[in-house]
Amino acid sequence: MNYWALYRQCLRAESDEEARRIRERKRTPKEERPKCGARCRDGHACRAPAVWDFEHDRPRNGRCRVHGGLSTGPRTEEGKQRSREGARRGGLVAAERRRAMLQGKEHAEDGATVSR
């Protein structure tokens, strides 16, 4: 845990005793933390460290940031709905761009100039 995260936790503590316990809490040494272990394309296990949850002193989900350790996707129904809406909106924008490109190509075949 970096200094400022620890500082914020100590500020949130309700008593001096709790703040002292937060500062003195033992952390798992880096060399003892688990590795990702996901299979890479060449067949060996990934040796990168798993994404670490410093507040709970444990890995978040056992994978490194490259193999899915950071984001686990939306969990709440509201978050899932926002994700669906963003995907739909992105699809509409892409479809509009494709339509514009196809119309531009048709005009180019007619001899008109296409500006982009």
N, C-alpha and C positions, 0 to 999 in steps of 0.2 A: 504494500500500500504506500502510495506516495505521501509526502509530508502534508500536503493540503487536504487530502481526503481524511487523513487521521485527525487533522486539526478540526475539520468540520464535524466529524463524529464526536470529538471531545466537547465541542460547543453545544451539540445537541443533548449531551448527557445531562441527566436531571440532578446529579449530585457530584461532588468532587470525588467521591469514592468510585462511582461508575466511570468517570473520566480516567481515573488512575488505572482501573482494570482494563479499559480500552487501550491505553498506552502500553501496558505491560503484557497484553495478550500475545501469546506465542504464535508465530507464523510458521507454516511449513517451509523449510528451506527449499530454494529453487531446484537444487539437484535431486531432491526427493519427490518433486511433483511429477505426476504422470505425463507420459508423452501421448501424442495424438493416436498413433497406431493405425490410421486409415491406410488402406492399400494404395500405393502410388501406381502410376501407369506401368512402371518397369517392374512391379511386383514386390518391392520391399515395403516395409511398414514405415509410415511417416514418423520422423524423429523430432518434429517440432513440438514445443510444449503446448498442452491443452490451455484454452482460454481460462484464466483463473478469476474466481470470484473472491476478491480480497475481503469483502465484508463478512463472508461466511467461511473463508479459508478452505475452499474446496473448488474443484473444477466446475465450470458452468454446465457443460454437457459432455465433456471428455474429448472434444475435438479441437484442433487448432483453428486459427482464423481463416485459413485457406480451405479447410474441409468442413466448414459449417459451424464453427464454434461461436461466432458472434451473433448472428441473427437466427432466431428460431421461428420467425414469421409472426403474423398477428395471432394473438391468443384470445382476445375478447371478441364478442360478436360485432361490436362497433368497429374494432380494428380490421376485422375480416371484411366488413362492408366497405370501409374506406379503400382497402386494397382492391376489391372487386371494381369499385367505381374508378379508381385510377387506371386499372388495366383496360376497362371499357373505354375510358376517355382517350387513353393512349392509342387504342385500336382505331378509334374514330379519326384521330389526327393522322395516323399513318394511312388510313384509307383515303382521306382527303388529299394527302400528298401524292399518293399513287394516281388518283383521278386527275390531279393537276398535271402530273408528268405525262400521263397518257394523252391528255388534251393538248399539251404542248407539243408532243411528238406528231399528233395529227396536223397541227398548224404548221409544223416544220415541213411536213411532206407537201403541204399546199404551197410552199414557197414563202410563207410568212416568217418573220424573225421571232425567235423565242428569247425572252428575257428572263433571267433567273436571279 
